């Protein structure tokens, strides 16, 4: 099963209700939300998914889902994927409460056509 595509992502950590959009394509992740851009890599083995994502603010005073102001940080998230999306968890890079991320695969969009 190909993971390539667009995903609506909901994040849960110290601040609930955060969300964004990510694109998974051939082992790379890109995306963002209203304060941060995401860029990283993923690998899949069976139905297991492992990611490493750099998160960088593009607005001054951006507040992360962990409840702090952070210009840049790295997330390592692991979990499972299925036909409709994925469910991942990871530790906070700042200590304290970890993070959960649920991705819902969106309809395919051909950016070349």
GUZAMI-395921 format. One record per residue: residue number from 1; residue in one letter; x, y, z of N, C-alpha, C, CB in turn. Coordinates in steps of 0.02 Angstrom, whole numbers, plus 32768, in hexadecimal, padded with zeros to 4 digits. Glycine has a CB too. Layout:
BEGIN
<atom num="NUM" residuo="A" n_xx="X" n_yy="Y" n_zz="Z" ca_xx="X" ca_yy="Y" ca_zz="Z" c_xx="X" c_yy="Y" c_zz="Z" cb_xx="X" cb_yy="Y" cb_zz="Z"/>
...
REM end
This chain:
BEGIN
<atom num="1" residuo="X" n_xx="802A" n_yy="7FC5" n_zz="8000" ca_xx="8000" ca_yy="8000" ca_zz="8000" c_xx="802D" c_yy="803E" c_zz="8000" cb_xx="7FD0" cb_yy="8000" cb_zz="803E"/>
<atom num="2" residuo="X" n_xx="801E" n_yy="806C" n_zz="7FD3" ca_xx="8045" ca_yy="80AA" ca_zz="7FD0" c_xx="802C" c_yy="80DB" c_zz="8004" cb_xx="8040" cb_yy="80C9" cb_zz="7F89"/>
<atom num="3" residuo="X" n_xx="805A" n_yy="80FA" n_zz="8026" ca_xx="8049" ca_yy="812E" ca_zz="8057" c_xx="8047" c_yy="8173" c_zz="8036" cb_xx="807A" cb_yy="812E" cb_zz="8090"/>
<atom num="4" residuo="X" n_xx="805F" n_yy="8178" n_zz="7FF9" ca_xx="8062" ca_yy="81B9" ca_zz="7FD8" c_xx="801E" c_yy="81DA" c_zz="7FD7" cb_xx="807D" cb_yy="81B2" cb_zz="7F91"/>
<atom num="5" residuo="X" n_xx="801C" n_yy="821B" n_zz="7FE9" ca_xx="7FDD" ca_yy="8240" ca_zz="7FE6" c_xx="7FDB" c_yy="8279" c_zz="8018" cb_xx="7FA4" cb_yy="8212" cb_zz="7FF1"/>
<atom num="6" residuo="X" n_xx="7FA2" n_yy="829B" n_zz="8018" ca_xx="7F94" ca_yy="82D1" ca_zz="8046" c_xx="7F6E" c_yy="82B6" c_zz="8082" cb_xx="7F6A" cb_yy="8309" cb_zz="8023"/>
<atom num="7" residuo="X" n_xx="7F7E" n_yy="82D0" n_zz="80BE" ca_xx="7F5E" ca_yy="82BB" ca_zz="80FC" c_xx="7F4B" c_yy="82F7" c_zz="8126" cb_xx="7F8C" cb_yy="828C" cb_zz="8124"/>
<atom num="8" residuo="X" n_xx="7F0E" n_yy="82F6" n_zz="8140" ca_xx="7EF9" ca_yy="8326" ca_zz="8173" c_xx="7F11" c_yy="8309" c_zz="81B5" cb_xx="7EAB" cb_yy="8332" cb_zz="8172"/>
<atom num="9" residuo="X" n_xx="7F36" n_yy="8331" n_zz="81DD" ca_xx="7F53" ca_yy="8318" ca_zz="821A" c_xx="7F38" c_yy="833F" c_zz="8257" cb_xx="7FA0" cb_yy="831C" cb_zz="8217"/>
<atom num="10" residuo="X" n_xx="7F25" n_yy="831A" n_zz="828A" ca_xx="7F11" ca_yy="8337" ca_zz="82CA" c_xx="7F46" c_yy="8324" c_zz="82FE" cb_xx="7ECA" cb_yy="831E" cb_zz="82E0"/>
<atom num="11" residuo="X" n_xx="7F5D" n_yy="8357" n_zz="8323" ca_xx="7F91" ca_yy="834D" ca_zz="8356" c_xx="7F72" c_yy="8355" c_zz="839B" cb_xx="7FCB" cb_yy="837E" cb_zz="834B"/>
<atom num="12" residuo="X" n_xx="7F8A" n_yy="832E" n_zz="83CA" ca_xx="7F75" ca_yy="8335" ca_zz="840F" c_xx="7FB1" c_yy="8334" c_zz="843C" cb_xx="7F43" cb_yy="82FD" cb_zz="8423"/>
<atom num="13" residuo="X" n_xx="7FBA" n_yy="8367" n_zz="8464" ca_xx="7FF0" ca_yy="836B" ca_zz="8495" c_xx="7FD7" c_yy="8399" c_zz="84CD" cb_xx="8034" cb_yy="8386" cb_zz="8475"/>
<atom num="14" residuo="X" n_xx="8001" n_yy="83C5" n_zz="84E6" ca_xx="7FEC" ca_yy="83F3" ca_zz="851B" c_xx="7FB2" c_yy="841F" c_zz="8504" cb_xx="8026" cb_yy="841F" cb_zz="8531"/>
<atom num="15" residuo="X" n_xx="7FB2" n_yy="8432" n_zz="84C4" ca_xx="7F7B" ca_yy="8459" ca_zz="84A7" c_xx="7F54" c_yy="842C" c_zz="8477" cb_xx="7F96" cb_yy="8499" cb_zz="8482"/>
<atom num="16" residuo="X" n_xx="7F16" n_yy="841D" n_zz="8487" ca_xx="7EEE" ca_yy="83F3" ca_zz="845A" c_xx="7ED5" c_yy="841A" c_zz="841E" cb_xx="7EB3" cb_yy="83D4" cb_zz="8480"/>
<atom num="17" residuo="X" n_xx="7EC0" n_yy="83F7" n_zz="83EB" ca_xx="7E9F" ca_yy="8416" ca_zz="83B2" c_xx="7ECB" c_yy="8433" c_zz="837D" cb_xx="7E75" cb_yy="844A" cb_zz="83CB"/>
<atom num="18" residuo="X" n_xx="7F0B" n_yy="8426" n_zz="837E" ca_xx="7F37" ca_yy="843F" ca_zz="8349" c_xx="7F31" c_yy="8411" c_zz="830C" cb_xx="7F81" cb_yy="8443" cb_zz="8361"/>
<atom num="19" residuo="X" n_xx="7F3C" n_yy="842E" n_zz="82D2" ca_xx="7F38" ca_yy="8405" ca_zz="8295" c_xx="7F5C" c_yy="8425" c_zz="825C" cb_xx="7EF0" cb_yy="83F9" cb_zz="8283"/>
<atom num="20" residuo="X" n_xx="7F66" n_yy="83FE" n_zz="8228" ca_xx="7F88" ca_yy="8416" ca_zz="81ED" c_xx="7F7E" c_yy="83E5" c_zz="81B3" cb_xx="7FD2" cb_yy="8420" cb_zz="81FA"/>
<atom num="21" residuo="X" n_xx="7FA6" n_yy="83EE" n_zz="8180" ca_xx="7FA5" ca_yy="83C3" ca_zz="8145" c_xx="7FEC" c_yy="83AD" c_zz="8136" cb_xx="7F85" cb_yy="83E7" cb_zz="8107"/>
<atom num="22" residuo="X" n_xx="7FF5" n_yy="836C" n_zz="8127" ca_xx="8036" ca_yy="8353" ca_zz="8114" c_xx="802F" c_yy="832D" c_zz="80D2" cb_xx="8054" cb_yy="8326" cb_zz="814B"/>
<atom num="23" residuo="X" n_xx="8067" n_yy="832A" n_zz="80AE" ca_xx="806C" ca_yy="8302" ca_zz="8072" c_xx="80A2" c_yy="82CE" c_zz="807E" cb_xx="807D" cb_yy="832E" cb_zz="8033"/>
<atom num="24" residuo="X" n_xx="8091" n_yy="828F" n_zz="8074" ca_xx="80C2" ca_yy="8258" ca_zz="8076" c_xx="80D0" c_yy="8244" c_zz="802F" cb_xx="80A7" cb_yy="821C" cb_zz="80A0"/>
<atom num="25" residuo="X" n_xx="810F" n_yy="8245" n_zz="801C" ca_xx="8122" ca_yy="8231" ca_zz="7FD8" c_xx="8167" c_yy="8211" c_zz="7FD9" cb_xx="8121" cb_yy="826E" cb_zz="7FA9"/>
<atom num="26" residuo="X" n_xx="8168" n_yy="81D1" n_zz="7FC9" ca_xx="81A6" ca_yy="81AB" ca_zz="7FBF" c_xx="81D8" c_yy="81B5" c_zz="7FF8" cb_xx="81C6" cb_yy="81C0" cb_zz="7F7E"/>
<atom num="27" residuo="X" n_xx="81C1" n_yy="81AF" n_zz="8036" ca_xx="81ED" ca_yy="81B3" ca_zz="8070" c_xx="81F7" c_yy="81F9" c_zz="808C" cb_xx="822D" cb_yy="8197" cb_zz="805F"/>
<atom num="28" residuo="X" n_xx="81D9" n_yy="822C" n_zz="806E" ca_xx="81E0" ca_yy="8270" ca_zz="8087" c_xx="819D" c_yy="828B" c_zz="809E" cb_xx="81FD" cb_yy="829E" cb_zz="8050"/>
<atom num="29" residuo="X" n_xx="81A0" n_yy="82B6" n_zz="80D2" ca_xx="8165" ca_yy="82D7" ca_zz="80EE" c_xx="816E" c_yy="8322" c_zz="80E8" cb_xx="8159" cb_yy="82C2" cb_zz="8139"/>
<atom num="30" residuo="X" n_xx="813C" n_yy="8344" n_zz="80CF" ca_xx="813B" ca_yy="838D" ca_zz="80CF" c_xx="80F5" c_yy="83A3" c_zz="80E4" cb_xx="814F" cb_yy="83AB" cb_zz="8089"/>
<atom num="31" residuo="X" n_xx="80EF" n_yy="83DF" n_zz="80FF" ca_xx="80AD" ca_yy="83F7" ca_zz="8112" c_xx="80B2" c_yy="8434" c_zz="813D" cb_xx="8087" cb_yy="83C1" cb_zz="8136"/>
<atom num="32" residuo="X" n_xx="807A" n_yy="8443" n_zz="815F" ca_xx="8079" ca_yy="847D" ca_zz="818A" c_xx="8035" c_yy="848A" c_zz="81A7" cb_xx="8091" cb_yy="84B8" cb_zz="8165"/>
<atom num="33" residuo="X" n_xx="8033" n_yy="84BF" n_zz="81D0" ca_xx="7FF5" ca_yy="84D8" ca_zz="81ED" c_xx="7FF8" c_yy="8524" c_zz="81ED" cb_xx="7FEB" cb_yy="84BB" cb_zz="8235"/>
<atom num="34" residuo="X" n_xx="7FD2" n_yy="8544" n_zz="8219" ca_xx="7FCF" ca_yy="858D" ca_zz="8218" c_xx="800B" c_yy="85B0" c_zz="8238" cb_xx="7F90" cb_yy="85A4" cb_zz="823A"/>
<atom num="35" residuo="X" n_xx="803A" n_yy="8589" n_zz="8256" ca_xx="8075" ca_yy="85A6" ca_zz="8275" c_xx="80B7" c_yy="8584" c_zz="8265" cb_xx="806B" cb_yy="85A6" cb_zz="82BF"/>
<atom num="36" residuo="X" n_xx="80B3" n_yy="8544" n_zz="8250" ca_xx="80EF" ca_yy="851C" ca_zz="8247" c_xx="80F0" c_yy="84F8" c_zz="8203" cb_xx="80F4" cb_yy="84E9" cb_zz="827E"/>
<atom num="37" residuo="X" n_xx="812C" n_yy="84ED" n_zz="81EA" ca_xx="8138" ca_yy="84C2" ca_zz="81B0" c_xx="8158" c_yy="8482" c_zz="81C7" cb_xx="8164" cb_yy="84E6" cb_zz="817A"/>
<atom num="38" residuo="X" n_xx="8149" n_yy="844A" n_zz="81A5" ca_xx="8164" ca_yy="8409" ca_zz="81B8" c_xx="818B" c_yy="83ED" c_zz="817D" cb_xx="812C" cb_yy="83D8" cb_zz="81CD"/>
<atom num="39" residuo="X" n_xx="81C3" n_yy="83CE" n_zz="818C" ca_xx="81EB" ca_yy="83AC" ca_zz="8158" c_xx="8211" c_yy="8373" c_zz="8179" cb_xx="821C" cb_yy="83DE" cb_zz="8135"/>
<atom num="40" residuo="X" n_xx="820E" n_yy="8338" n_zz="8159" ca_xx="8231" ca_yy="82FF" ca_zz="8176" c_xx="822D" c_yy="82C1" c_zz="814C" cb_xx="8215" cb_yy="82F1" cb_zz="81BA"/>
<atom num="41" residuo="X" n_xx="8236" n_yy="8289" n_zz="816D" ca_xx="8237" ca_yy="8248" ca_zz="814B" c_xx="820B" c_yy="8217" c_zz="8170" cb_xx="827F" cb_yy="822D" cb_zz="8145"/>
<atom num="42" residuo="X" n_xx="81F7" n_yy="81E2" n_zz="814B" ca_xx="81D3" ca_yy="81AB" ca_zz="816A" c_xx="81EA" c_yy="816A" c_zz="814B" cb_xx="8186" cb_yy="81B5" cb_zz="8161"/>
<atom num="43" residuo="X" n_xx="81E0" n_yy="8134" n_zz="8172" ca_xx="81ED" ca_yy="80F1" ca_zz="8158" c_xx="81B4" c_yy="80C4" c_zz="816F" cb_xx="8232" cb_yy="80D6" cb_zz="816F"/>
<atom num="44" residuo="X" n_xx="81A3" n_yy="8094" n_zz="8146" ca_xx="816D" ca_yy="8066" ca_zz="8155" c_xx="8188" c_yy="801F" c_zz="8152" cb_xx="8132" cb_yy="806F" cb_zz="8125"/>
<atom num="45" residuo="X" n_xx="8170" n_yy="7FF6" n_zz="8182" ca_xx="8182" ca_yy="7FB0" ca_zz="8184" c_xx="8144" c_yy="7F8A" c_zz="819B" cb_xx="81C0" cb_yy="7FA2" cb_zz="81B3"/>
<atom num="46" residuo="X" n_xx="8126" n_yy="7F63" n_zz="816E" ca_xx="80E6" ca_yy="7F45" ca_zz="817E" c_xx="80B3" c_yy="7F7D" c_zz="8185" cb_xx="80E9" cb_yy="7F1A" cb_zz="81BF"/>
<atom num="47" residuo="X" n_xx="808F" n_yy="7F7E" n_zz="81BD" ca_xx="8061" ca_yy="7FB6" ca_zz="81C9" c_xx="807D" c_yy="7FE9" c_zz="81FB" cb_xx="801D" cb_yy="7F9C" cb_zz="81E2"/>
<atom num="48" residuo="X" n_xx="80BE" n_yy="7FE3" n_zz="820B" ca_xx="80DF" ca_yy="8011" ca_zz="8238" c_xx="80FB" c_yy="804D" c_zz="8212" cb_xx="8117" cb_yy="7FED" cb_zz="825F"/>
<atom num="49" residuo="X" n_xx="80F6" n_yy="8087" n_zz="822F" ca_xx="810D" ca_yy="80C6" ca_zz="8211" c_xx="813A" c_yy="80EA" c_zz="8243" cb_xx="80D2" cb_yy="80F3" cb_zz="81FB"/>
<atom num="50" residuo="X" n_xx="8175" n_yy="80FE" n_zz="822D" ca_xx="81A5" ca_yy="8123" ca_zz="8255" c_xx="81B6" c_yy="8164" c_zz="8232" cb_xx="81E5" cb_yy="80F9" cb_zz="8263"/>
<atom num="51" residuo="X" n_xx="81B5" n_yy="819B" n_zz="8256" ca_xx="81C2" ca_yy="81DD" ca_zz="8238" c_xx="81F6" c_yy="8204" c_zz="8260" cb_xx="8181" cb_yy="8205" cb_zz="8232"/>
<atom num="52" residuo="X" n_xx="8216" n_yy="8232" n_zz="823D" ca_xx="8240" ca_yy="8266" ca_zz="825D" c_xx="8230" c_yy="82A6" c_zz="8238" cb_xx="828E" cb_yy="8254" cb_zz="825B"/>
<atom num="53" residuo="X" n_xx="8216" n_yy="82D7" n_zz="825D" ca_xx="81FC" ca_yy="8314" ca_zz="823E" c_xx="821A" c_yy="8352" c_zz="8260" cb_xx="81AF" cb_yy="8317" cb_zz="8243"/>
<atom num="54" residuo="X" n_xx="8237" n_yy="837E" n_zz="8238" ca_xx="824D" ca_yy="83BF" ca_zz="8251" c_xx="8212" c_yy="83EF" c_zz="824B" cb_xx="828C" cb_yy="83D9" cb_zz="822A"/>
<atom num="55" residuo="X" n_xx="8204" n_yy="8412" n_zz="8280" ca_xx="81CC" ca_yy="8441" ca_zz="8283" c_xx="81EB" c_yy="8487" c_zz="828D" cb_xx="8199" cb_yy="842F" cb_zz="82BD"/>
<atom num="56" residuo="X" n_xx="81DB" n_yy="84B6" n_zz="8260" ca_xx="81F8" ca_yy="84F9" ca_zz="8263" c_xx="81C2" c_yy="852E" c_zz="825D" cb_xx="822D" cb_yy="8502" cb_zz="822B"/>
<atom num="57" residuo="X" n_xx="81C4" n_yy="855F" n_zz="828B" ca_xx="8194" ca_yy="8596" ca_zz="828B" c_xx="81A1" c_yy="85C4" c_zz="8250" cb_xx="8197" cb_yy="85BD" cb_zz="82CD"/>
<atom num="58" residuo="X" n_xx="816B" n_yy="85DD" n_zz="8233" ca_xx="8171" ca_yy="8610" ca_zz="81FF" c_xx="814D" c_yy="8651" c_zz="8212" cb_xx="8155" cb_yy="85F6" cb_zz="81BD"/>
<atom num="59" residuo="X" n_xx="8132" n_yy="8653" n_zz="8250" ca_xx="8115" ca_yy="8691" ca_zz="826B" c_xx="8137" c_yy="86A0" c_zz="82AE" cb_xx="80C7" cb_yy="868A" cb_zz="8273"/>
<atom num="60" residuo="X" n_xx="813F" n_yy="86DF" n_zz="82BC" ca_xx="815E" ca_yy="86F4" ca_zz="82FB" c_xx="8130" c_yy="86E0" c_zz="8335" cb_xx="816B" cb_yy="8741" cb_zz="82FC"/>
<atom num="61" residuo="X" n_xx="814E" n_yy="86C6" n_zz="836B" ca_xx="8128" ca_yy="86B5" ca_zz="83A7" c_xx="80FD" c_yy="8677" c_zz="83A0" cb_xx="80FD" cb_yy="86EE" cb_zz="83B9"/>
<atom num="62" residuo="X" n_xx="810C" n_yy="864C" n_zz="8370" ca_xx="80E5" ca_yy="860F" ca_zz="8366" c_xx="80E3" c_yy="85E6" c_zz="83A6" cb_xx="8102" cb_yy="85E5" cb_zz="832B"/>
<atom num="63" residuo="X" n_xx="80A9" n_yy="85CA" n_zz="83B6" ca_xx="80A1" ca_yy="85A1" ca_zz="83F1" c_xx="8096" c_yy="8559" c_zz="83DC" cb_xx="8066" cb_yy="85BB" cb_zz="841D"/>
<atom num="64" residuo="X" n_xx="80C1" n_yy="852D" n_zz="83F3" ca_xx="80BD" ca_yy="84E6" ca_zz="83DF" c_xx="8084" c_yy="84C2" c_zz="8402" cb_xx="80FF" cb_yy="84C3" cb_zz="83ED"/>
<atom num="65" residuo="X" n_xx="8074" n_yy="8488" n_zz="83EA" ca_xx="8041" ca_yy="845D" ca_zz="8408" c_xx="8055" c_yy="8448" c_zz="844F" cb_xx="8035" cb_yy="841F" cb_zz="83DD"/>
<atom num="66" residuo="X" n_xx="8095" n_yy="8451" n_zz="8460" ca_xx="80AD" ca_yy="8441" ca_zz="84A3" c_xx="80A2" c_yy="847B" c_zz="84D4" cb_xx="80F6" cb_yy="842F" cb_zz="84A1"/>
<atom num="67" residuo="X" n_xx="8087" n_yy="84B3" n_zz="84BB" ca_xx="8077" ca_yy="84EC" ca_zz="84E6" c_xx="80AF" c_yy="851E" c_zz="84EF" cb_xx="8063" cb_yy="84D4" cb_zz="8527"/>
<atom num="68" residuo="X" n_xx="80E6" n_yy="8516" n_zz="84CB" ca_xx="811E" ca_yy="8545" ca_zz="84D2" c_xx="812B" c_yy="8568" c_zz="848F" cb_xx="815E" cb_yy="8521" cb_zz="84EA"/>
<atom num="69" residuo="X" n_xx="8150" n_yy="859D" n_zz="8492" ca_xx="8166" ca_yy="85BF" ca_zz="8455" c_xx="81A7" c_yy="859E" c_zz="843F" cb_xx="816F" cb_yy="860C" cb_zz="8460"/>
<atom num="70" residuo="X" n_xx="81A8" n_yy="8584" n_zz="8403" ca_xx="81E3" ca_yy="8561" ca_zz="83EA" c_xx="81EC" c_yy="8571" c_zz="83A1" cb_xx="81DD" cb_yy="8514" cb_zz="83F5"/>
<atom num="71" residuo="X" n_xx="8228" n_yy="8586" n_zz="838E" ca_xx="8236" ca_yy="8596" ca_zz="8348" c_xx="8241" c_yy="8557" c_zz="831E" cb_xx="8273" cb_yy="85C3" cb_zz="8344"/>
<atom num="72" residuo="X" n_xx="8261" n_yy="8524" n_zz="833C" ca_xx="8271" ca_yy="84E8" ca_zz="8316" c_xx="827C" c_yy="84AE" c_zz="8346" cb_xx="82B0" cb_yy="84F3" cb_zz="82EA"/>
<atom num="73" residuo="X" n_xx="8261" n_yy="8473" n_zz="8333" ca_xx="826B" ca_yy="8437" ca_zz="835B" c_xx="8261" c_yy="83F9" c_zz="832E" cb_xx="823B" cb_yy="8435" cb_zz="8398"/>
<atom num="74" residuo="X" n_xx="8276" n_yy="83C0" n_zz="8348" ca_xx="8271" ca_yy="8381" ca_zz="8323" c_xx="8243" c_yy="8351" c_zz="8348" cb_xx="82B7" cb_yy="8361" cb_zz="8318"/>
<atom num="75" residuo="X" n_xx="8216" n_yy="8332" n_zz="8322" ca_xx="81E9" ca_yy="82FF" ca_zz="833E" c_xx="81FB" c_yy="82BB" c_zz="8321" cb_xx="819F" cb_yy="8310" cb_zz="832E"/>
<atom num="76" residuo="X" n_xx="81FA" n_yy="8289" n_zz="834B" ca_xx="8201" ca_yy="8243" ca_zz="8336" c_xx="81C0" c_yy="8221" c_zz="834A" cb_xx="8240" cb_yy="8220" cb_zz="8356"/>
<atom num="77" residuo="X" n_xx="8199" n_yy="820C" n_zz="8318" ca_xx="8158" ca_yy="81EE" ca_zz="8324" c_xx="8156" c_yy="81A8" c_zz="8306" cb_xx="811F" cb_yy="8219" cb_zz="8306"/>
<atom num="78" residuo="X" n_xx="8137" n_yy="817A" n_zz="832B" ca_xx="8131" ca_yy="8135" ca_zz="8315" c_xx="80E9" c_yy="811E" c_zz="831E" cb_xx="8161" cb_yy="8107" cb_zz="833B"/>
<atom num="79" residuo="X" n_xx="80D4" n_yy="80EF" n_zz="82F4" ca_xx="8091" ca_yy="80D4" ca_zz="82FB" c_xx="807F" c_yy="80A6" c_zz="82C1" cb_xx="805F" cb_yy="810B" cb_zz="8300"/>
<atom num="80" residuo="X" n_xx="803F" n_yy="80A8" n_zz="82B0" ca_xx="8025" ca_yy="807B" ca_zz="827C" c_xx="8002" c_yy="80A3" c_zz="8246" cb_xx="7FF5" cb_yy="8048" cb_zz="829B"/>
<atom num="81" residuo="X" n_xx="8001" n_yy="8085" n_zz="820B" ca_xx="7FD9" ca_yy="80A3" ca_zz="81D5" c_xx="7FAA" c_yy="806E" c_zz="81B9" cb_xx="8006" cb_yy="80BF" cb_zz="819D"/>
<atom num="82" residuo="X" n_xx="7F76" n_yy="8087" n_zz="8198" ca_xx="7F43" ca_yy="805C" ca_zz="817A" c_xx="7F2C" c_yy="807F" c_zz="813B" cb_xx="7F08" cb_yy="804D" cb_zz="81AB"/>
<atom num="83" residuo="X" n_xx="7EFD" n_yy="8062" n_zz="8119" ca_xx="7EE6" ca_yy="807C" ca_zz="80D9" c_xx="7ECE" c_yy="80C4" c_zz="80DD" cb_xx="7EAF" cb_yy="8050" cb_zz="80BE"/>
<atom num="84" residuo="X" n_xx="7EAF" n_yy="80D7" n_zz="8114" ca_xx="7E91" ca_yy="811A" ca_zz="811A" c_xx="7EBD" c_yy="814D" c_zz="813D" cb_xx="7E51" cb_yy="8115" cb_zz="8140"/>
<atom num="85" residuo="X" n_xx="7EF7" n_yy="8139" n_zz="8157" ca_xx="7F21" ca_yy="816A" ca_zz="817A" c_xx="7F53" c_yy="814A" c_zz="81A9" cb_xx="7EF6" cb_yy="819A" cb_zz="819F"/>
<atom num="86" residuo="X" n_xx="7F62" n_yy="816E" n_zz="81DF" ca_xx="7F95" ca_yy="8156" ca_zz="820F" c_xx="7F86" c_yy="8170" c_zz="8255" cb_xx="7FDB" cb_yy="816B" cb_zz="81F8"/>
<atom num="87" residuo="X" n_xx="7FA5" n_yy="8150" n_zz="8286" ca_xx="7FA2" ca_yy="8164" ca_zz="82CB" c_xx="7FE8" c_yy="815F" c_zz="82E8" cb_xx="7F6E" cb_yy="8139" cb_zz="82F4"/>
<atom num="88" residuo="X" n_xx="8003" n_yy="8197" n_zz="8301" ca_xx="8048" ca_yy="819A" ca_zz="8318" c_xx="804C" c_yy="81B8" c_zz="835E" cb_xx="8073" cb_yy="81C2" cb_zz="82E7"/>
<atom num="89" residuo="X" n_xx="8081" n_yy="81A6" n_zz="8383" ca_xx="808E" ca_yy="81C4" ca_zz="83C5" c_xx="80D9" c_yy="81D2" c_zz="83CA" cb_xx="8076" cb_yy="8196" cb_zz="83FE"/>
<atom num="90" residuo="X" n_xx="80EA" n_yy="8200" n_zz="83F7" ca_xx="8130" ca_yy="820F" ca_zz="8403" c_xx="8139" c_yy="8237" c_zz="8442" cb_xx="814E" cb_yy="8234" cb_zz="83C7"/>
<atom num="91" residuo="X" n_xx="8177" n_yy="823F" n_zz="8456" ca_xx="8189" ca_yy="8267" ca_zz="8491" c_xx="818E" c_yy="82B1" c_zz="847E" cb_xx="81CB" cb_yy="824E" cb_zz="84AF"/>
<atom num="92" residuo="X" n_xx="8184" n_yy="82DA" n_zz="84B0" ca_xx="818F" ca_yy="8322" ca_zz="84A6" c_xx="81DA" c_yy="8330" c_zz="84A4" cb_xx="816D" cb_yy="834B" cb_zz="84DE"/>
<atom num="93" residuo="X" n_xx="81F1" n_yy="8358" n_zz="8475" ca_xx="8238" ca_yy="836B" ca_zz="8476" c_xx="8249" c_yy="839B" c_zz="84AF" cb_xx="824B" cb_yy="838B" cb_zz="8433"/>
<atom num="94" residuo="X" n_xx="8216" n_yy="83B1" n_zz="84D4" ca_xx="8220" ca_yy="83E0" ca_zz="850B" c_xx="8214" c_yy="83C0" c_zz="854F" cb_xx="81F2" cb_yy="841B" cb_zz="8503"/>
<atom num="95" residuo="X" n_xx="8207" n_yy="837F" n_zz="8551" ca_xx="81F5" ca_yy="835C" ca_zz="858F" c_xx="81AA" c_yy="8364" c_zz="859B" cb_xx="821E" cb_yy="8377" cb_zz="85CA"/>
<atom num="96" residuo="X" n_xx="8190" n_yy="8342" n_zz="85CB" ca_xx="8149" ca_yy="8347" ca_zz="85DA" c_xx="811F" c_yy="831C" c_zz="85AD" cb_xx="8132" cb_yy="838F" cb_zz="85D5"/>
<atom num="97" residuo="X" n_xx="80E0" n_yy="8330" n_zz="85A5" ca_xx="80AF" ca_yy="8309" ca_zz="857F" c_xx="80C6" c_yy="82FD" c_zz="8538" cb_xx="806B" cb_yy="832C" cb_zz="8580"/>
<atom num="98" residuo="X" n_xx="80BD" n_yy="82C0" n_zz="8520" ca_xx="80CE" ca_yy="82AE" ca_zz="84DB" c_xx="809A" c_yy="82C7" c_zz="84AA" cb_xx="80D5" cb_yy="8263" cb_zz="84D5"/>
<atom num="99" residuo="X" n_xx="809E" n_yy="82AE" n_zz="846D" ca_xx="8073" ca_yy="82C4" ca_zz="8437" c_xx="8055" c_yy="8288" c_zz="8414" cb_xx="8099" cb_yy="82F1" cb_zz="8405"/>
<atom num="100" residuo="X" n_xx="8018" n_yy="8290" n_zz="83FD" ca_xx="7FF6" ca_yy="8260" ca_zz="83D2" c_xx="7FE3" c_yy="8283" c_zz="8391" cb_xx="7FB8" cb_yy="8242" cb_zz="83F5"/>
<atom num="101" residuo="X" n_xx="7FE5" n_yy="825E" n_zz="835A" ca_xx="7FD2" ca_yy="827A" ca_zz="8319" c_xx="7FA8" c_yy="8247" c_zz="82F4" cb_xx="8011" cb_yy="828F" cb_zz="82F0"/>
<atom num="102" residuo="X" n_xx="7F6F" n_yy="825D" n_zz="82DC" ca_xx="7F43" ca_yy="8232" ca_zz="82B4" c_xx="7F3C" c_yy="8252" c_zz="8270" cb_xx="7EFD" cb_yy="8228" cb_zz="82D7"/>
<atom num="103" residuo="X" n_xx="7F4C" n_yy="822B" n_zz="823C" ca_xx="7F48" ca_yy="8242" ca_zz="81F7" c_xx="7F11" c_yy="8220" c_zz="81D1" cb_xx="7F8A" cb_yy="8238" cb_zz="81D4"/>
<atom num="104" residuo="X" n_xx="7EEA" n_yy="8247" n_zz="81AE" ca_xx="7EB4" ca_yy="822C" ca_zz="8184" c_xx="7EC5" c_yy="823A" c_zz="813B" cb_xx="7E6E" cb_yy="824C" cb_zz="8197"/>
<atom num="105" residuo="X" n_xx="7ECB" n_yy="8205" n_zz="8113" ca_xx="7EDE" ca_yy="820E" ca_zz="80CE" c_xx="7EA6" c_yy="8232" c_zz="80A8" cb_xx="7EED" cb_yy="81C9" cb_zz="80AD"/>
<atom num="106" residuo="X" n_xx="7EBB" n_yy="8264" n_zz="8081" ca_xx="7E8C" ca_yy="828B" ca_zz="8059" c_xx="7E8A" c_yy="8271" c_zz="8011" cb_xx="7E9F" cb_yy="82D6" cb_zz="805A"/>
<atom num="107" residuo="X" n_xx="7E59" n_yy="8287" n_zz="7FEC" ca_xx="7E54" ca_yy="8273" ca_zz="7FA6" c_xx="7E93" c_yy="8285" c_zz="7F80" cb_xx="7E18" cb_yy="8293" cb_zz="7F85"/>
<atom num="108" residuo="X" n_xx="7EA5" n_yy="825E" n_zz="7F50" ca_xx="7EE0" ca_yy="8269" ca_zz="7F27" c_xx="7ED7" c_yy="82A8" c_zz="7EFE" cb_xx="7EEE" cb_yy="822C" cb_zz="7EFA"/>
<atom num="109" residuo="X" n_xx="7F0E" n_yy="82CF" n_zz="7EF9" ca_xx="7F0F" ca_yy="830B" ca_zz="7ED1" c_xx="7F4B" c_yy="8307" c_zz="7EA4" cb_xx="7F11" cb_yy="834C" cb_zz="7EFC"/>
<atom num="110" residuo="X" n_xx="7F41" n_yy="8308" n_zz="7E63" ca_xx="7F78" ca_yy="8303" ca_zz="7E34" c_xx="7F95" c_yy="8349" c_zz="7E29" cb_xx="7F5F" cb_yy="82E4" cb_zz="7DF0"/>
<atom num="111" residuo="X" n_xx="7FCF" n_yy="8356" n_zz="7E45" ca_xx="7FEE" ca_yy="8398" ca_zz="7E3F" c_xx="8011" c_yy="83A1" c_zz="7DFC" cb_xx="8020" cb_yy="83A3" cb_zz="7E78"/>
<atom num="112" residuo="X" n_xx="8016" n_yy="836D" n_zz="7DD5" ca_xx="8037" ca_yy="8371" ca_zz="7D94" c_xx="8006" c_yy="837B" c_zz="7D5B" cb_xx="805F" cb_yy="8332" cb_zz="7D88"/>
<atom num="113" residuo="X" n_xx="7FC6" n_yy="837B" n_zz="7D69" ca_xx="7F95" ca_yy="837D" ca_zz="7D32" c_xx="7F6B" c_yy="83B9" c_zz="7D30" cb_xx="7F6A" cb_yy="8344" cb_zz="7D36"/>
REM end
